[in-house]
Amino acid sequence: MTQQLRTSIQGLIKKVHNYYQTDQKLQAMFEECFVNTYQTTIRPQSDGTTFVITGDIPAMWLRDSAAQVRPYLLLVDQDPKIAKMIQGVIEKQMFFINHDPYANAFNERPNGNRYHEDQTKMTDWIWERKYEIDSLCYPIQLAYLYWKSSGITTHFNQQFTEAMEKIVDVWMTEQHHADQSDYHFVRDNCPPQDTLSNDGYGAPVGYTGMTWSGFRPSDDACKYGYLIPSNMFAVVSLQQLAEIALSILENESLANKANKLALEIEQGIQQFGMVEHPEFGLIYAYETDGLGNYVLMDDANVPSLLSIPYIGYRPFDDEIYQNTRRFILSEENPYYFKGKVASGIGSPHTPDQYIWHIALAIQGLTSIEKEERDRLIQLFKETDANQNLMHEGFHVEDPEQFTRPWFSWANSMFSEFLLSEMGLVVEGSPLQAYKKKRIY
């Protein structure tokens, strides 16, 4: 289904063309990437909700769908149809969360389609049931930013409140994963990163105050159950939820629960989430188990450690973030790849020596140095394989070798980065706070 291009979208494209009037390649890339989500992945439903496919997979990820429509928040105050489309995404996400807050991806209809016959509690609505903290953060963030961008509050209804109660309850349960959770996931005949160890319950963990996650935002299994960047995102999301609960829902009980949980997770991050690195100083770990084990790395998928200012956990100039950033963008990070064409962050989710466009966009969105951002823009132009679209991963030596030719999340992230270069950032987002520090 191809959506007719809105006048508001055409107007924003024209602004970009005028801003980059001497760069036809960049104009073409933005136009292709920005319209891609709207024209190819949006599925309006008869009940007024919006289903969003991820691109080359016909399912809706809670994470991806929020990230895919986020750049269109710039248009909601001037285009009621765009506003309705995004509100429809939020309402669909709330329906899915209420159906099963442990699932990460869903079907357009209860047709029983699924990625694999996994050993977990499946239903006909669920495409995949990999439990990921960020799958519950992103819908809170989208609902919050939609409110801040439009002033609209009608999506803060009973369905929303029920979904928020479920999210808080799940995160509290998963603070005590071994004792209180019945979530498990086993996939047969698959790579190790596609299933959980320990009969589907994951590696042992100790109590930290943080909340447990089975899988990373890459959909790969966590090695250790406390995924630091996702817990950081949860802290921010809970703070946003508390604001919504007090300002709009007038639900003091929910606000108190959200604030209390945010504080417990934050204390866990501060106590268990950092490691003294011999070269870079005090840095954030990627994962820990609360038993003394850590994973030092970063992954291209968001939330990542690189994305800390983007998600709003810490400002760009935070000392520990800066230490972590230097580590992440060095070959000490096992998923930082450097070749003759490009250097950047990849993922164990894709082949060795493959860099992700999403990670390059996050690197740009979290940089206050114009020279670095200009270099990244040039890199985007050189690594699109002449498609004018972004991909999942591409080879550091040959961008013609890439994964996923139709990956809407990457297209939206590139669009958001380029718009931020023009000073256009989503109302209420952390980017507003530090764009003033940028060198333009």
N, C-alpha and C positions, 0 to 999 in steps of 0.2 A: 504494500500500500504506500503510495507516494503522496505526501502531504504537499498541498499547494503552498508556495513560498509566501510568507506574510510580508506586508509592507514594512513592518517594523524590522524584520530580519534584513530585508533589502536595504533599509536605511542604515543599519549598523554596518553592513558590508560596504556601503558607500563611504562611511566614515573611515573605515580601515583603508579602503582604496585611496582616499584623499591623504591619509596620514603617511602611507607608504607609496606615494604616487610615482616614485621612480623605480619601484621594485615590483615588476609584473609577476615574478615568480611567487613572491610572498603574498601578493593579492590573490593569486589563483589558489594558493594553498589554503589561505584563510577561508575563502569562499567555499571551497570544496569541503573542508573540515567542519566549518560552522553549520552548514546546511545538512551535513550528512545525517546527524542524529534526527533532526526534525523530519527529513524527507524519507528516511529509510528504516527507522527503528521505532517510531511512535505508532501505537495501536489504540486509538480511541475505542472505548467500550460503551455498550448500550446503556450502562448504569451511570455514565458520566465519569468513570474512572479512566485511567490511562495505563495501559500495559506497554512496557518498553523492552524490546529484545536487545540483547547485548551486541548484536551484529550478526556474525556468522553462526550463532547458536540461538535457537528459537525460544529461549527461556529468559525470564526477567530476574536478574540479580538485584537484591536490595541495595548493595553497594554501588554497582555499576550504574543502575538507573538513576540514582541520586547524582552521581558525578556527571553522567551524560547530559542531564538537563540543567545543571548548575549555571553554565554561561548564559542561558536564556532568562535567568533571573534579572539580568540587566534590562529586560524589556517589559517586565510584568506591570510596571507603573504606567505604561503607555499602550499596552495591547491586552485587552481583556481575554482574548482567545488564548494567547500564550499563558496568561495567568491561570485560566481554567485548565489548560493542559497540565501545568505543573501541579496544580492542586489535585488534579486527577491522579497524578503519579503518587503524591503523598497519601491519598485515600486508598489507593491500591496497595501501597506498602503497609499501611495500617491493617488492612484486611489480611494480608499475608502474615504479618507478625502475630495477629490474634489467632490465626489458624495454627501456626507453629513457630515460636520465636527461635527455635534451634535450626531452622532451615535457612539456607543461603540463596536458593534459586527456585523459581516457581513457574508453573505452566500457565498459559493464557486461559485454559479451560481445565476442569478436573478430568483430564483425559488419560491419566496414568503414565504419560511420557516421562522418561527419566534418563539420566546419563548412564546409570549402571544399577544393577540389582544389588543394592548395598544392604548389609545387615544393620538396620537402624529402623526407627519408627517412621515408615513412609506412608504417604497418602497419595491420592490421585492428583492433588494440586501440586505436589512437590516434585521438582526436577532433580534437586540434589539437597542432601541434608547434612552438609558440613557446617558444624557450628563455629562461627567466627564472630568475635566481639564487634568488629567494625560493621558487620551486616546490620547491627542494631544502632550503631552510632550514626551512620549516614542518614537514615530517615529522620532522626531527631534534628540533625544539622540542617537538612533540607527544609523541614517544617519551620524551623527557627529563622533561617535566612529568607524564606518566602514571606514570613510575617514582616521581617525587617525591611524587605525590599518593596512590599506592596501595601503594608498596613492592614492586610486582610487577616481575619482571625477565625473565619467560619470553619476552617479545617481543624480547629481545636475543639472537637466535639466529643461525644461519648465514646465513639470508636477509637479516637486518638487517646483519650484518657485510659481506656482499657489496655491499649497497646503499651502505653508508657508504664503502667503498673506491672505488666508482664515483663517488660525489659528490666525494670529494677529488681523484680523478684528473681529473674534468671541470673542476673549479675550477682545478686546476694547469694543465691544457691551455689554459683560457681566459685565463690570465695572459698567454699568448702567442698570442692569437687569430689574428693575421694569419699567423703562421708555422706553428702547430701544429694549428689546428682546421680540420675540414672541414665544420663546421656552417654551413648557409646556409638562407635562407628567402625564397621569393618567392611573393607572392599577386597574381594578375592581376585587373584591373578592380575595384580597391578603393581606399578612401581611403589617402593616403600613410602614415598611422600604422599601417596593417595589414600593411605589408611592409617589408623591410629594403632600404636603399639599396645601391649598389655591387654590383650583381648578386647581391643576397641575403646579402652578407657584412657589411653595415653600414659606417658611416663609418670612415675610417682612425683608428687609435689608436696611441699610443706606449706603451712599457712603463712601468707605474707600480708594479707589485706587486699592484695590485688585480686582480680577476677580471672578465672581460667579460660583459655581458648583452645579448642581442638585444632583449629586450622588458622593459617595466616591469610591475609587479604589476597594472596596468590592462589588460594584454595589448596595449598600444600600443607601437610601436617606440621604442626609445631614440634620441634625437638623437645623443648621444655614448655610447660603449660602456661607460663606467665609471659605473654607477648607484650613487651614494654610499649612500643608505639601504639598498640591498640588500647592498652590501659590508659595511656595519655589521652587518646581520643575519647575514651569513656569519661575521664575526668571533665573534659571540656563539654561533652554532650550532656552530662548530668547537671553541670552548672547552667547550661542553656535550658534544660528541662525545668530546673528549679525556678528560673526567671519566668518561663511560660506558666508554670503552675501557680505562681503568686500573682503575676500581672493579669493573666487571662482566665485561667481556670478557677482562680480563687480556691485553690486546693492546698491548704497549708500542710496537710499531712504528706501529700506527695512531694512537695517542695522540701520538707524536712528529711524525708527518706533519701531523696536525690542528693541533697547536700551532705548528709551523713556518709552515704556511700562514696561520694566523690572524695571526701576527706580521708576515708579509710584506704581507698585506692592510691591516692596521692602519697600518703604516708608509706605505703608499700613500695611505691616507685622510689621514693627517697631513701628508704632503708635497704632495698634489695636490687634496685634497678641500675646501679652505677658500678663501674669498675675503674681502678687506677691503671691506666695504660702506660707502659714504660716510655713511649715516644710522645703520645698525645695528651697525657695527663688524665684527669677525671673525665670519663665519657659514659654515655648511656649504653647499656647492653641491649641487644636485640631481644633476647629471651633469657629467662632464668627459671629455676625450679624451686627457689626458696630453700634449697638444700646445699647451696654452695657451687652449683654448676651454672655456667653462662654460655651463651652464644654471642660472639662478637662479629657482627656483620650488618649489612643492611640489604633490603630487598627493594626492587623497583616499584612494587605495588604500594599503594597508599591506603592506610597510614604506614609511614616508614619513619625512621629516625630523621632522615633528611627533611621530612615534611613537618617537623615539629612546629615551626612558626606558621606554616600554612593552616594546620588544624587548630592553632591558637593555644597550644600548651605552654610555650615559652616564646618570648620575643627573639627576633633574629640575632640580636647582639648578646644574648645570654652566653656566659662564658662556657658553661658545660656543653651547650649546643654547638658553639663554635669549635670546641675541641672535638666533639663527635663528628661534626661536618668535615673537619680536616681528615679524620680517620676514614670516614665513609668514602670520601673522594680521593682515596689513596689505594695503592695496591695491597695495603694491609687488610682492606675489606675484601674477602674472598670473592665477592661478586662485583667488584669494580674491574672493568675490562678496558684495555687500552690497545688500540691498533693504529694502523697508518691512516685510517679514515676518521675514526672517532674514538672518544673515550667517555665512559659513563658507567652507570649502574645497571646490572642485569638481574637475573633471578635464577635460583635452582629450578624454577618452573619451566624455563626454556633452555636451549642448548648452551653449552659453554661458549664464551666469547660473543654472546648476543647482548646488546644494550637495548634498553627499553626507551621509547619516546616519552612515556609517562614520567620516567625518572628525570629525563632531560627537562621536561616542562616544570617539574617540581624544583629542580636545581635553579631554573630561571626565576620561578615565582618566589623563591626564598633568598635570592641574591639582591643585595643593595648596590652591587658594583656594575656599572653600565658596561664596562669592558667584558665582563663575564657573560652578561646577558646578550650582548651583541654577538659574541662568539657562538653562543648557543643557538641564536636565530640563524646564523650562517650554517650551523651544523644541521639544523632541521631541513634547510633548503637542500643540503647535500646528501641527505639520507632518506628521502622519501621514495627512492627508487623510481623517480619520475612519475609517481602516481598522484601527486598533490594531496595525498592522504597519509595519515600516520599508521604505524603498524604496532604490533606487540613488541617483538624484538627484532633486531637486525644485526648482522655480523659486522664486527669492528673493522674488518678488512674489505667487506663487500656488501653494501646496503641492498644490493639486488637480491641477496639471500635474507629473507625475512619471514616471520611467522604472522599469520592472521591478516589477510589483506583487508578485512572488513571488521574493524575493532573500534567501536564508537567511543569508548572511554578515552582512548588515546587521542582521537580527533578533538574531543571536547577539551581535554587538558591542554593541547597545543593552542586551541582557540582562546582559552582563558589566559594563558601566558601572553599571547600576542596582544590581547585586549588590555592586559595589565600594563604593558609597555606604553599604552596610550593614556594611562591613568584611569582606566575604566575597570573598577573592581566591584564585586557584589556588595551591596549595602549590608552592613552588619557582620561582614566577614573579617577575620584577623588581618587580611591584606590591607584593609583601610588603615589600621593602626601604624603600620610601618612603611607604607608606600611613601610617606613624607620624608623618610630617611634615605630613600633611594637616590642615586645619582642618575639623572635623566640626560 
